[in-house]
């Protein structure tokens, strides 16, 4: 499975929903909290040109927001795990 990195902030409801979603599916992810980590903030701004959370990076694909991208994220994760349903 490709590496999953999520840029989050503490008061972001979508961030909490995303972490729950990934954890429930056993998806390992790297969380980068932009409120607490200056280097994560700089990375998000410089690499992706934004400061919005959650920003989700799966391999080379980047998504902004969880609710509006949930189906695409789900599809991508299923493809990487052989298409198995929950």
N, CA, C and O atoms as CSV, one atom per row, in Angstrom:
chain,resi,resn,atom,element,x,y,z
A,1,UNK,N,N,0.843,-1.190,0.000
A,1,UNK,CA,C,0.000,0.000,0.000
A,1,UNK,C,C,0.878,1.240,0.000
A,1,UNK,O,O,1.915,1.292,0.663
A,2,UNK,N,N,0.444,2.227,-0.752
A,2,UNK,CA,C,1.186,3.479,-0.799
A,2,UNK,C,C,1.075,4.203,0.542
A,2,UNK,O,O,0.111,4.033,1.288
A,3,UNK,N,N,2.092,5.014,0.819
A,3,UNK,CA,C,2.119,5.764,2.066
A,3,UNK,C,C,0.962,6.757,2.109
A,3,UNK,O,O,0.645,7.407,1.113
A,4,UNK,N,N,0.335,6.860,3.284
A,4,UNK,CA,C,-0.758,7.804,3.507
A,4,UNK,C,C,-0.278,8.842,4.518
A,4,UNK,O,O,0.127,8.504,5.630
A,5,UNK,N,N,-0.331,10.112,4.112
A,5,UNK,CA,C,0.050,11.220,4.989
A,5,UNK,C,C,-1.150,12.143,5.084
A,5,UNK,O,O,-1.763,12.490,4.074
A,6,UNK,N,N,-1.481,12.539,6.306
A,6,UNK,CA,C,-2.582,13.483,6.482
A,6,UNK,C,C,-2.085,14.697,7.270
A,6,UNK,O,O,-1.427,14.566,8.302
A,7,UNK,N,N,-2.417,15.863,6.758
A,7,UNK,CA,C,-2.111,17.123,7.431
A,7,UNK,C,C,-3.379,17.534,8.166
A,7,UNK,O,O,-4.442,17.671,7.562
A,8,UNK,N,N,-3.257,17.729,9.476
A,8,UNK,CA,C,-4.424,17.975,10.312
A,8,UNK,C,C,-4.231,19.214,11.178
A,8,UNK,O,O,-3.145,19.787,11.262
A,9,UNK,N,N,-5.334,19.601,11.819
A,9,UNK,CA,C,-5.302,20.624,12.862
A,9,UNK,C,C,-6.298,20.185,13.942
A,9,UNK,O,O,-7.267,19.489,13.640
A,10,UNK,N,N,-6.068,20.582,15.186
A,10,UNK,CA,C,-6.836,20.056,16.316
A,10,UNK,C,C,-8.350,20.302,16.274
A,10,UNK,O,O,-9.114,19.432,16.692
A,11,UNK,N,N,-8.794,21.442,15.790
A,11,UNK,CA,C,-10.224,21.769,15.820
A,11,UNK,C,C,-10.946,21.436,14.524
A,11,UNK,O,O,-12.032,21.955,14.266
A,12,UNK,N,N,-10.355,20.579,13.711
A,12,UNK,CA,C,-10.905,20.220,12.405
A,12,UNK,C,C,-11.741,18.942,12.529
A,12,UNK,O,O,-11.200,17.850,12.701
A,13,UNK,N,N,-13.068,19.092,12.439
A,13,UNK,CA,C,-13.949,17.924,12.553
A,13,UNK,C,C,-13.712,16.913,11.439
A,13,UNK,O,O,-13.765,15.706,11.672
A,14,UNK,N,N,-13.451,17.401,10.234
A,14,UNK,CA,C,-13.162,16.524,9.099
A,14,UNK,C,C,-11.885,15.717,9.353
A,14,UNK,O,O,-11.779,14.565,8.931
A,15,UNK,N,N,-10.925,16.324,10.040
A,15,UNK,CA,C,-9.675,15.625,10.369
A,15,UNK,C,C,-9.950,14.456,11.308
A,15,UNK,O,O,-9.417,13.364,11.112
A,16,UNK,N,N,-10.777,14.679,12.322
A,16,UNK,CA,C,-11.113,13.615,13.269
A,16,UNK,C,C,-11.871,12.495,12.563
A,16,UNK,O,O,-11.614,11.318,12.816
A,17,UNK,N,N,-12.802,12.851,11.682
A,17,UNK,CA,C,-13.560,11.849,10.930
A,17,UNK,C,C,-12.630,11.038,10.030
A,17,UNK,O,O,-12.779,9.821,9.914
A,18,UNK,N,N,-11.685,11.702,9.402
A,18,UNK,CA,C,-10.729,11.025,8.528
A,18,UNK,C,C,-9.872,10.041,9.313
A,18,UNK,O,O,-9.688,8.903,8.881
A,19,UNK,N,N,-9.348,10.461,10.459
A,19,UNK,CA,C,-8.514,9.570,11.269
A,19,UNK,C,C,-9.311,8.359,11.732
A,19,UNK,O,O,-8.798,7.240,11.728
A,20,UNK,N,N,-10.556,8.574,12.128
A,20,UNK,CA,C,-11.420,7.451,12.524
A,20,UNK,C,C,-11.642,6.508,11.343
A,20,UNK,O,O,-11.544,5.290,11.494
A,21,UNK,N,N,-11.935,7.059,10.186
A,21,UNK,CA,C,-12.177,6.296,8.964
A,21,UNK,C,C,-10.969,5.416,8.635
A,21,UNK,O,O,-11.120,4.223,8.371
A,22,UNK,N,N,-9.783,6.001,8.650
A,22,UNK,CA,C,-8.575,5.242,8.326
A,22,UNK,C,C,-8.278,4.187,9.384
A,22,UNK,O,O,-7.930,3.055,9.049
A,23,UNK,N,N,-8.412,4.545,10.647
A,23,UNK,CA,C,-8.143,3.604,11.740
A,23,UNK,C,C,-9.100,2.419,11.711
A,23,UNK,O,O,-8.683,1.278,11.913
A,24,UNK,N,N,-10.379,2.684,11.462
A,24,UNK,CA,C,-11.376,1.604,11.393
A,24,UNK,C,C,-11.062,0.604,10.285
A,24,UNK,O,O,-11.449,-0.561,10.370
A,25,UNK,N,N,-10.370,1.051,9.259
A,25,UNK,CA,C,-10.019,0.192,8.119
A,25,UNK,C,C,-8.613,-0.378,8.233
A,25,UNK,O,O,-8.142,-1.077,7.335
A,26,UNK,N,N,-7.950,-0.077,9.335
A,26,UNK,CA,C,-6.606,-0.599,9.548
A,26,UNK,C,C,-5.555,0.029,8.651
A,26,UNK,O,O,-4.507,-0.568,8.405
A,27,UNK,N,N,-5.831,1.234,8.159
A,27,UNK,CA,C,-4.887,1.926,7.278
A,27,UNK,C,C,-3.895,2.700,8.147
A,27,UNK,O,O,-4.279,3.556,8.944
A,28,UNK,N,N,-2.625,2.383,7.976
A,28,UNK,CA,C,-1.587,3.109,8.692
A,28,UNK,C,C,-1.367,4.449,8.003
A,28,UNK,O,O,-1.338,4.529,6.775
A,29,UNK,N,N,-1.213,5.495,8.798
A,29,UNK,CA,C,-1.020,6.820,8.227
A,29,UNK,C,C,-0.059,7.620,9.085
A,29,UNK,O,O,0.125,7.346,10.271
A,30,UNK,N,N,0.544,8.609,8.460
A,30,UNK,CA,C,1.404,9.557,9.154
A,30,UNK,C,C,0.597,10.834,9.311
A,30,UNK,O,O,0.130,11.410,8.328
A,31,UNK,N,N,0.436,11.270,10.546
A,31,UNK,CA,C,-0.296,12.512,10.805
A,31,UNK,C,C,0.690,13.644,11.035
A,31,UNK,O,O,1.634,13.519,11.815
A,32,UNK,N,N,0.456,14.744,10.347
A,32,UNK,CA,C,1.274,15.937,10.512
A,32,UNK,C,C,0.349,17.076,10.932
A,32,UNK,O,O,-0.403,17.622,10.125
A,33,UNK,N,N,0.428,17.417,12.217
A,33,UNK,CA,C,-0.429,18.437,12.799
A,33,UNK,C,C,0.187,19.812,12.532
A,33,UNK,O,O,1.222,20.163,13.099
A,34,UNK,N,N,-0.460,20.575,11.667
A,34,UNK,CA,C,0.111,21.867,11.270
A,34,UNK,C,C,0.007,22.930,12.368
A,34,UNK,O,O,0.681,23.958,12.296
A,35,UNK,N,N,-0.824,22.692,13.377
A,35,UNK,CA,C,-0.930,23.657,14.471
A,35,UNK,C,C,0.264,23.548,15.416
A,35,UNK,O,O,0.698,24.544,15.996
A,36,UNK,N,N,0.791,22.337,15.567
A,36,UNK,CA,C,1.871,22.095,16.516
A,36,UNK,C,C,3.249,21.966,15.880
A,36,UNK,O,O,4.264,22.070,16.568
A,37,UNK,N,N,3.286,21.741,14.583
A,37,UNK,CA,C,4.535,21.404,13.917
A,37,UNK,C,C,4.839,22.403,12.795
A,37,UNK,O,O,4.238,22.357,11.722
A,38,UNK,N,N,5.779,23.299,13.070
A,38,UNK,CA,C,6.135,24.345,12.101
A,38,UNK,C,C,6.624,23.745,10.783
A,38,UNK,O,O,6.286,24.253,9.714
A,39,UNK,N,N,7.403,22.685,10.844
A,39,UNK,CA,C,7.916,22.079,9.612
A,39,UNK,C,C,6.788,21.461,8.792
A,39,UNK,O,O,6.848,21.466,7.562
A,40,UNK,N,N,5.762,20.930,9.452
A,40,UNK,CA,C,4.598,20.391,8.736
A,40,UNK,C,C,3.836,21.516,8.044
A,40,UNK,O,O,3.386,21.360,6.909
A,41,UNK,N,N,3.690,22.657,8.733
A,41,UNK,CA,C,3.038,23.836,8.132
A,41,UNK,C,C,3.785,24.293,6.887
A,41,UNK,O,O,3.189,24.540,5.839
A,42,UNK,N,N,5.103,24.400,7.026
A,42,UNK,CA,C,5.924,24.848,5.902
A,42,UNK,C,C,5.874,23.856,4.745
A,42,UNK,O,O,5.798,24.253,3.582
A,43,UNK,N,N,5.917,22.569,5.067
A,43,UNK,CA,C,5.835,21.531,4.036
A,43,UNK,C,C,4.516,21.610,3.282
A,43,UNK,O,O,4.491,21.547,2.053
A,44,UNK,N,N,3.427,21.746,4.017
A,44,UNK,CA,C,2.101,21.830,3.402
A,44,UNK,C,C,2.018,23.056,2.479
A,44,UNK,O,O,1.529,22.963,1.353
A,45,UNK,N,N,2.495,24.183,2.964
A,45,UNK,CA,C,2.446,25.419,2.166
A,45,UNK,C,C,3.363,25.340,0.949
A,45,UNK,O,O,2.961,25.699,-0.157
A,46,UNK,N,N,4.577,24.877,1.147
A,46,UNK,CA,C,5.560,24.868,0.060
A,46,UNK,C,C,5.317,23.770,-0.963
A,46,UNK,O,O,5.433,24.003,-2.166
A,47,UNK,N,N,4.984,22.585,-0.494
A,47,UNK,CA,C,4.830,21.444,-1.395
A,47,UNK,C,C,3.470,21.417,-2.087
A,47,UNK,O,O,3.365,21.040,-3.254
A,48,UNK,N,N,2.423,21.822,-1.352
A,48,UNK,CA,C,1.067,21.717,-1.881
A,48,UNK,C,C,0.367,23.062,-2.083
A,48,UNK,O,O,-0.743,23.108,-2.613
A,49,UNK,N,N,1.009,24.158,-1.665
A,49,UNK,CA,C,0.472,25.486,-1.905
A,49,UNK,C,C,-0.821,25.777,-1.180
A,49,UNK,O,O,-1.678,26.492,-1.698
A,50,UNK,N,N,-0.970,25.235,0.002
A,50,UNK,CA,C,-2.202,25.444,0.765
A,50,UNK,C,C,-1.932,25.349,2.254
A,50,UNK,O,O,-0.860,24.922,2.683
A,51,UNK,N,N,-2.928,25.755,3.036
A,51,UNK,CA,C,-2.853,25.645,4.495
A,51,UNK,C,C,-4.150,25.076,5.044
A,51,UNK,O,O,-4.483,25.317,6.204
A,52,UNK,N,N,-4.884,24.331,4.241
A,52,UNK,CA,C,-6.182,23.803,4.644
A,52,UNK,C,C,-6.047,22.365,5.142
A,52,UNK,O,O,-5.209,21.597,4.670
A,53,UNK,N,N,-6.895,22.029,6.108
A,53,UNK,CA,C,-6.920,20.660,6.628
A,53,UNK,C,C,-8.334,20.103,6.539
A,53,UNK,O,O,-9.303,20.859,6.599
A,54,UNK,N,N,-8.459,18.801,6.398
A,54,UNK,CA,C,-7.356,17.881,6.187
A,54,UNK,C,C,-6.894,17.886,4.734
A,54,UNK,O,O,-7.701,17.959,3.807
A,55,UNK,N,N,-5.610,17.809,4.563
A,55,UNK,CA,C,-5.027,17.531,3.257
A,55,UNK,C,C,-4.541,16.096,3.342
A,55,UNK,O,O,-3.789,15.739,4.248
A,56,UNK,N,N,-4.970,15.280,2.400
A,56,UNK,CA,C,-4.682,13.853,2.407
A,56,UNK,C,C,-3.789,13.544,1.213
A,56,UNK,O,O,-4.094,13.926,0.083
A,57,UNK,N,N,-2.687,12.853,1.469
A,57,UNK,CA,C,-1.779,12.467,0.401
A,57,UNK,C,C,-1.649,10.944,0.443
A,57,UNK,O,O,-1.211,10.367,1.438
A,58,UNK,N,N,-2.042,10.310,-0.663
A,58,UNK,CA,C,-1.917,8.858,-0.793
A,58,UNK,C,C,-1.024,8.617,-1.999
A,58,UNK,O,O,-1.445,8.795,-3.142
A,59,UNK,N,N,0.198,8.216,-1.739
A,59,UNK,CA,C,1.164,8.073,-2.823
A,59,UNK,C,C,1.408,9.419,-3.459
A,59,UNK,O,O,1.889,10.345,-2.806
A,60,UNK,N,N,1.076,9.532,-4.735
A,60,UNK,CA,C,1.250,10.790,-5.471
A,60,UNK,C,C,-0.053,11.586,-5.592
A,60,UNK,O,O,-0.061,12.673,-6.170
A,61,UNK,N,N,-1.154,11.053,-5.049
A,61,UNK,CA,C,-2.453,11.722,-5.166
A,61,UNK,C,C,-2.725,12.561,-3.915
A,61,UNK,O,O,-2.475,12.120,-2.793
A,62,UNK,N,N,-3.236,13.764,-4.121
A,62,UNK,CA,C,-3.519,14.666,-3.022
A,62,UNK,C,C,-4.982,15.070,-3.068
A,62,UNK,O,O,-5.524,15.365,-4.133
A,63,UNK,N,N,-5.615,15.080,-1.902
A,63,UNK,CA,C,-7.020,15.456,-1.766
A,63,UNK,C,C,-7.128,16.522,-0.687
A,63,UNK,O,O,-6.423,16.470,0.320
A,64,UNK,N,N,-8.005,17.481,-0.899
A,64,UNK,CA,C,-8.290,18.494,0.117
A,64,UNK,C,C,-9.691,18.247,0.642
A,64,UNK,O,O,-10.670,18.349,-0.098
A,65,UNK,N,N,-9.782,17.925,1.912
A,65,UNK,CA,C,-11.071,17.662,2.539
A,65,UNK,C,C,-11.412,16.192,2.509
A,65,UNK,O,O,-11.062,15.482,1.566
A,66,UNK,N,N,-12.098,15.734,3.547
A,66,UNK,CA,C,-12.458,14.328,3.633
A,66,UNK,C,C,-13.868,14.060,3.124
A,66,UNK,O,O,-14.062,13.190,2.276
A,67,UNK,N,N,-14.849,14.790,3.625
A,67,UNK,CA,C,-16.252,14.504,3.286
A,67,UNK,C,C,-16.480,14.498,1.781
A,67,UNK,O,O,-17.124,13.592,1.250
A,68,UNK,N,N,-15.953,15.507,1.094
A,68,UNK,CA,C,-16.191,15.612,-0.345
A,68,UNK,C,C,-15.351,14.642,-1.167
A,68,UNK,O,O,-15.613,14.454,-2.355
A,69,UNK,N,N,-14.350,14.027,-0.554
A,69,UNK,CA,C,-13.469,13.097,-1.269
A,69,UNK,C,C,-13.531,11.672,-0.719
A,69,UNK,O,O,-12.757,10.808,-1.132
A,70,UNK,N,N,-14.441,11.434,0.203
A,70,UNK,CA,C,-14.505,10.131,0.867
A,70,UNK,C,C,-14.617,8.973,-0.120
A,70,UNK,O,O,-13.888,7.990,0.006
A,71,UNK,N,N,-15.510,9.069,-1.093
A,71,UNK,CA,C,-15.699,7.971,-2.038
A,71,UNK,C,C,-14.438,7.714,-2.852
A,71,UNK,O,O,-14.080,6.557,-3.074
A,72,UNK,N,N,-13.766,8.750,-3.297
A,72,UNK,CA,C,-12.542,8.588,-4.069
A,72,UNK,C,C,-11.436,7.969,-3.212
A,72,UNK,O,O,-10.698,7.102,-3.679
A,73,UNK,N,N,-11.326,8.410,-1.969
A,73,UNK,CA,C,-10.321,7.866,-1.049
A,73,UNK,C,C,-10.616,6.389,-0.786
A,73,UNK,O,O,-9.712,5.553,-0.809
A,74,UNK,N,N,-11.880,6.080,-0.537
A,74,UNK,CA,C,-12.292,4.695,-0.305
A,74,UNK,C,C,-11.942,3.814,-1.504
A,74,UNK,O,O,-11.407,2.717,-1.341
A,75,UNK,N,N,-12.242,4.292,-2.687
A,75,UNK,CA,C,-11.965,3.546,-3.921
A,75,UNK,C,C,-10.464,3.307,-4.070
A,75,UNK,O,O,-10.041,2.192,-4.376
A,76,UNK,N,N,-9.672,4.333,-3.859
A,76,UNK,CA,C,-8.229,4.220,-3.991
A,76,UNK,C,C,-7.663,3.214,-2.979
A,76,UNK,O,O,-6.813,2.394,-3.324
A,77,UNK,N,N,-8.133,3.281,-1.746
A,77,UNK,CA,C,-7.660,2.348,-0.725
A,77,UNK,C,C,-8.063,0.916,-1.055
A,77,UNK,O,O,-7.273,-0.006,-0.854
A,78,UNK,N,N,-9.274,0.717,-1.555
A,78,UNK,CA,C,-9.716,-0.632,-1.941
A,78,UNK,C,C,-8.886,-1.174,-3.088
A,78,UNK,O,O,-8.539,-2.355,-3.095
A,79,UNK,N,N,-8.564,-0.335,-4.054
A,79,UNK,CA,C,-7.729,-0.759,-5.184
A,79,UNK,C,C,-6.367,-1.220,-4.693
A,79,UNK,O,O,-5.809,-2.182,-5.221
A,80,UNK,N,N,-5.837,-0.554,-3.704
A,80,UNK,CA,C,-4.500,-0.881,-3.185
A,80,UNK,C,C,-4.501,-2.145,-2.341
A,80,UNK,O,O,-3.460,-2.778,-2.169
A,81,UNK,N,N,-5.665,-2.517,-1.811
A,81,UNK,CA,C,-5.734,-3.717,-0.976
A,81,UNK,C,C,-6.377,-4.881,-1.738
A,81,UNK,O,O,-6.826,-5.850,-1.127
A,82,UNK,N,N,-6.420,-4.788,-3.031
A,82,UNK,CA,C,-6.954,-5.882,-3.827
A,82,UNK,C,C,-8.444,-5.835,-4.034
A,82,UNK,O,O,-9.030,-6.816,-4.492
A,83,UNK,N,N,-9.087,-4.710,-3.705
A,83,UNK,CA,C,-10.502,-4.539,-3.955
A,83,UNK,C,C,-11.416,-5.199,-2.944
A,83,UNK,O,O,-12.619,-5.307,-3.182
A,84,UNK,N,N,-10.873,-5.644,-1.821
A,84,UNK,CA,C,-11.693,-6.314,-0.809
A,84,UNK,C,C,-12.655,-5.322,-0.161
A,84,UNK,O,O,-12.265,-4.210,0.197
A,85,UNK,N,N,-13.885,-5.723,-0.015
A,85,UNK,CA,C,-14.890,-4.896,0.671
A,85,UNK,C,C,-14.821,-5.114,2.160
A,85,UNK,O,O,-14.306,-6.127,2.632
A,86,UNK,N,N,-15.353,-4.137,2.909
A,86,UNK,CA,C,-15.388,-4.256,4.379
A,86,UNK,C,C,-16.406,-5.261,4.804
A,86,UNK,O,O,-16.579,-5.497,5.999
